[in-house]
Amino acid sequence: MTENQAGKVALRMACVLAGVLILLIPTACGHREVTFSTPYQAVLLSNGAVYFGRLQGYGGTQPILTDVFYIVSQIDPITKQTNNVLIKRGKELHEPDRMYLNPGLIVFVEPVGPGSKVAQLIAHSK
């Protein structure tokens, strides 16, 4: 193979590689929203807070959590036993109806199983 032919082959390969990259970059850089098979998800934030709710837009730039619940641990002063209570968000002074989450602060998301204690408590609160 002559030097001129090798140069042409290298140029063709570079063009093919560039074409492949052009096709793959939007897919790799684009945000793909995740859909869930359960109505509620558990969302752990980097500050350690855990919220339960209906997560929309996860994988995008602005995930939103609606129908939000969180757990508060209460200690009985007499028995010293810890009691966990599921609280519906929205009864606070500013009455929030949703949470706009910073996607960089989400550590992980898990489905809330339909038969789980959390799902039962949410259903009972309705």
Secondary structure as GFF3:
##gff-version 3
##sequence-region A 1 126
A	DSSP	alpha_helix	3	29	.	.	.	ID=ss1
A	DSSP	beta_strand	41	45	.	.	.	ID=ss2
A	DSSP	beta_strand	50	56	.	.	.	ID=ss3
A	DSSP	beta_strand	64	75	.	.	.	ID=ss4
A	DSSP	beta_strand	82	88	.	.	.	ID=ss5
A	DSSP	beta_strand	98	100	.	.	.	ID=ss6
A	DSSP	three_ten_helix	103	105	.	.	.	ID=ss7
A	DSSP	beta_strand	106	111	.	.	.	ID=ss8
A	DSSP	alpha_helix	117	125	.	.	.	ID=ss9
###
